[in-house]
Amino acid sequence: MNAASLSATDGASTLWPEINSHFLSLKGIPDSLQAQSRSQAVYRQLLTGFDAITSCELKDLYKFTLCLQQLDQEEISRPELRTLVAAFQHWVSFDYAAARRQFRLHLRQYPTDVVALFCAHMFDFCASQTPELLPDLALFDEHIDPGHPLYSYYLGIKAFAYVEAGRAQPALKLGLESLRHCPDNIYGIHAVAHALHEQECWAELCLFLEQCREQWIDNAGMRMHVYWHLAIGYERSEQTELAVRTFHEMYALKDSLFAKQDLDAVAFLWRHRLRHPDDRRFDAEWNRLAGLWSGSIGSSMSYFHRLHAALAFAASEQPFLIEKLIAESDGFGLGADTHQTGIAVLRAILDFAHGRYGACLERLLEQQPRWNVLGGSRAQRELLPLTLRACEQRRAAACAMDDAVHA
């Protein structure tokens, strides 16, 4: 890709075309790409810093705040960057409504800037409002065409936004179309996996991911999550041992013991624990995961991450850590609805850990209409209805036993 293949409506994407596909493919920006101008240096700083803030960790938000303060002020005043940088500044200041307005303003001015669209999409995901992108996608559809050098990435973004808006079938078509333009587009592969998951096409999901394994297995940024989809596909296909083996293959891909790549491990193992409560083979893994997740207490801005920490604490029989997690969750930087729902769900998991299944069930049912504010994808939030169903089953079993005793 070169600058000549882009147009005035591509905005920030025109500043360094050669770097765009590396960023959008989630592989990371290679050291071999060195900035040849001030604008390229600023663009690289923004893309590298952006990769960090999607972690929702306070430390990373502060790092990106410092990055924004140190940017070349003349360069970020140029039209292609002005509103985009303003959106980032509002994001790290926890003014999410203002950040979204700036993203939309930028996208209306540059309705084929796929890099900026991806940044807005990731903001929406972190802010638990992924379908918010739909009006921006409608605008892009009026201006972008299949000849655009980033068209495949655009379709992948659109496909995932459609999935989260409950439009799985058109999302599947979009995801597959994105792969016809670029077979190793990891975000397109990811969107297809989510679309098949939403339609409960488990055999098709497993076959699809196995057939395109070469296209995703070396993608360090996404391969563990794609592997999670494969493990869930086997689990839902009642192929328990194959699912467990796939989980072990997935978890072996961690960059290091202390790398923060444990969300999908908790997500798989909690599903397994609910379906197989007497299977104790993962006790050691749960204890290790609880230790690793203890670092998120007080450091993560995400209730979705806190939920996974609480599940690890519950599974390792350390409810005190859930209590500490709740005590440290004061709502800083979050909307009132998100905080209220998040605290209630954490208390529900605490009830589950203590065997108070009726109380857990009541709390989850009360918050069910607002589960989406916690973040994550529809597929990832299935942990909540699965836990709710387990509460119903365990409470019913306890009642039946009590009736038998008093018969």
Sequence and secondary structure as in RCSB ss.txt:
>XXXX:A:sequence
MNAASLSATDGASTLWPEINSHFLSLKGIPDSLQAQSRSQAVYRQLLTGFDAITSCELKDLYKFTLCLQQLDQEE
ISRPELRTLVAAFQHWVSFDYAAARRQFRLHLRQYPTDVVALFCAHMFDFCASQTPELLPDLALFDEHIDPGHPL
YSYYLGIKAFAYVEAGRAQPALKLGLESLRHCPDNIYGIHAVAHALHEQECWAELCLFLEQCREQWIDNAGMRMH
VYWHLAIGYERSEQTELAVRTFHEMYALKDSLFAKQDLDAVAFLWRHRLRHPDDRRFDAEWNRLAGLWSGSIGSS
MSYFHRLHAALAFAASEQPFLIEKLIAESDGFGLGADTHQTGIAVLRAILDFAHGRYGACLERLLEQQPRWNVLG
GSRAQRELLPLTLRACEQRRAAACAMDDAVHA
>XXXX:A:secstr
  GGG  GGGGGGGS HHHHHHHHTTS   TT    SHHHHHHHHHHHHHHHHTT BHHHHHHHHHHHHTS HHH
HTSHHHHHHHHHHHHHHTT HHHHHHHHHHHHHHSTT HHHHHHHHHHHHHTT GGGGHHHHHHHHHH  TTSTT
HHHHHHHHHHHHHHTT HHHHHHHHHHHHHH TT HHHHHHHHHHHHHTT HHHHHHHHHHTHHHHTT TTTHHH
HHHHHHHHHHHTT HHHHHHHHHHHHTT SSTTSS  HHHHHHHHHHHHH TT  TTHHHHHHHHHHHGGGTTTB
  HHHHHHHHHHHHHTT HHHHHHHHHH   TTS HHHHHHHHHHHHHHHHHHTT HHHHHHHHHHHGGGGGGG 
S TTGGGHHHHHHHHHHHHHHHHHHHHHHHT 
